[in-house]
C-alpha cells in the first residue's frame, strides 16, 4: 500500500505511527497518479519552460553582445578624447615655443641695434680723448684750443632692453584637473543592488566623471475599488491618500488599496482636481459652484476661492510657500491664476483666443524655482512658464505622440 497524502510506500508499522488517519491506496494506483503528474510536468517543460529559457538565453547573449559593443565604443571614445587632449597640448606647446622664438628674435634685434649705438658713442669718446692726447703731446696749442673752444656734450644714455624680465610660471596640473579634459561616463544600472556593485567596482579607480541616471523601481501596487481608474492621487499621509477618476468619483484608500469609510459627494473634473496644502488640508475643485473648496481634517467642506464664471481644470498647492495655482477656462479663454493661502489672487497668466500657450491645463505642479509646470493633454505637451507666467519652454515627447498626465517635481 501507499499513503495517498504523503505519496510514499508504507508498512503496517508506518500506518500505525506516522500515517495514522491518512488515506491509503494501491501502489499501482499511486504510480499512475504520479506518472500523470510527472507527464504533465515534463510536457509543460517541453512546451513552455524550454522555449522560454531558450528565449531568455538568446536575450542574455544579445544583451552581453550589446553591452560589449557599448563598452568597446566607450573605450574608443576615451582613446579619442585622450588623443584630442594630447593634440591640443602639443599644439599649445608648439604655439608657446613659437611665441618664445619670436620674442627672442625681437629681443636680439633690439639689443643689436642698441649695442651698435652704444659702440658708436664709445668710439666718438675714444677719438676725442685720442685727439686731445695727440694735440697735447705735440704742443699744438692752437689746434687744441680750436678743437675744444666750445664744450661738447656726449651724454651716455641708459639703453634698456625691450623686455626687462621674462619668466614662466608653471601650473601644477593635478590628476583631477587632467580628468576634466575628458567627458563623463553615464552608466544606467538595472537596480539598486546592481548600482552598488558598479559603484564599488568603479569607486576611485578613474578620474573620468561617472554619472548614474536615477533608478525607478516599483515600490508597491494595489487596486482601488469604487473608481473606474486612477486619474489623480493626492498624498495625505503615510496611511491614506485621495484617489479620483474621470467620473467625478473620489475615494480615500490606504496603501493596501482598502477604501476608507469616509466618503463625500462633489462634482469635480477628475483630472488634477485636488491637492494637499502645507497644513495637510485637502483642496478640491467644485465644478457646479465654480469654486475651490477645502476639506478639513474634521471632514468639513469650506469654500476658499470663488472663480465666478470660470471653470477650474487643474489645481495644485505650492509646498514652498502655500500658494494655490488654478488652471481654468471660460469659453475659448484659458488662464492660470496664482492665489495665496488665503485665496487672494496674486497674479494671473491670461491668454486670449489668438495667442494661447495652453489649451486645457489638466495637471499643475511647481518646481523649486517657482516655475509653473502644466500637463496639457490637448496640446500634447508639457508646458513650463516662470513664476511670472512667461513661457519658458514646452516638451512634446520624442518620436511618438505625447499625452502627458500627472506631473510632480522633486525638491533639488
Steps between C-alpha positions, in 0.01 A plus 500: 500500500593865464400810694298719262573817695873449548545307170741242647482122553399397852509192721277403794727676746500819289120492481470487876769757584571757227194478277223441749175637357631540145344350187674199339489373143655228289858554392408472132228763540748740663747422225244596234417822687864596533570407138217724383633790709854445375378474140319834534809652660729376221250609237494848653880504494500406131227738391568801720807492724757393241388755232481771767845412632640490147354844433644626828840357406482667158411831664784459750749433219364794301521721809859394562594571139329841511674592825833380361447719194401795722814451712712480184352828378559667839859377499544638145350834606735516799799440272369768262459745787853428619639536147324833460629619838854400401461676166381818669787483749751454215342790311517718809864400558588572137325837518677587825841409358425706187411800716827465690692480171337822378570677830859382488548632146343831600722529809815412305425748219423777749814423700722501188357838398557652844845344535601649164399850620695453822808389304478812278482726806791318660707537180426877488610543861816302440583717192461818708738369761747391233492843327556668831800282578652563155453878516627524854807290429604696188441835665263597223322738734319692228352176366406392850331834576320498165365145549376548855411868510132400530418225747335196342254286688502122453238369745506125556138388472382192686395251238217286650401174329160461335398265781633538850407148611341185365401210726284190462284402795425130465155375594498194721232305313334244725353170386154630585553802273629272228181295534295810417637486148286190444124464471296302749385141505130420548414157639137392536479228762219245489422535870622626836704185569665520157565871556688425823712236325590737216584783740720271709675383182563852365549696823828698496637298210471769235503876465232476235181644643232232530132586517231253596151583366229455764349157545124472510381194684145401576446514874146369516185454296137450598148532364250762615133408508229758450658684204529409133870583477750721677533842335646693792651433844550738791725370776344580836729312739679168533174321562256648250471680165220635283436331165270624222385403151344690209147418618512747789553223754740554788600242759747485788707182511802369687815356344341155489222632279238480774242776464439707813150545639499879461334596169358822361327609182635784287488565127861539389703468180686179579838614368726711723196590706638479854816593688645501852588824681802551724266452797398160354150620415344383174405742220237387247348662194121534510378527140134565569570798726810625313717508810792339678409339832702380797427169670631534855624221724155512665345417158346847467474651151582872493511725190842661450502656150204625296568473125195688372404372156834324450529121522800340668691234306805443721618582849819482704634640826858625529700317764746792505269778618145363503386687187209346308525463121179455304464432127163607362308585184205713390373415151815534284716679757747318725709624790699389803452706815718504811328560836648524848396252768212729597352481151599852393622529138870589457530499120349331199633386167209570265497393138263611230370279225758612246804443721464196718789306646254276684194324365383299801723499809426151635763483774710767673820489699767743619873435506759631746558812285134595514446400136144396414494158332183418308403163359281581198336193343350681200824688425683166535766692691652566837504880521727689741466871588693704756342623821385817322318298237745552212536191279840333536479182295274213396578129475304284255672165540749333271381311195152374585197709590511637853200499736621625839298435813595538867813704574710550811834672571788408725648741754855532361 
